[in-house]
């Protein structure tokens, strides 16, 4: 799993609560384990490789956005953004 620099910077912020940090890490694990096809994720109608997953219980913490790069060698996912509530 790769992350954009903006996501790396967010994960390094001292103010980020542990619950939010843990939810982002849990999401990345789910994305990796399912090769991007996380149950409950939503896809963009225009770009189905762009997907979103809820963070926290029932999405209470926010949304993570990622892209499935299936045609790369090796195929991988990139966590492109995190929107916190």
Secondary structure, DSSP 8 states (H G I E B T S, - for coil): -EE-HHHHHHHT-TTS-HHHHHHHHHHHHHHHHTTT--TT-EE-SS-TTEEEEEESGGG-SEEEEEEEETTSSS-EEEEEEEEE-
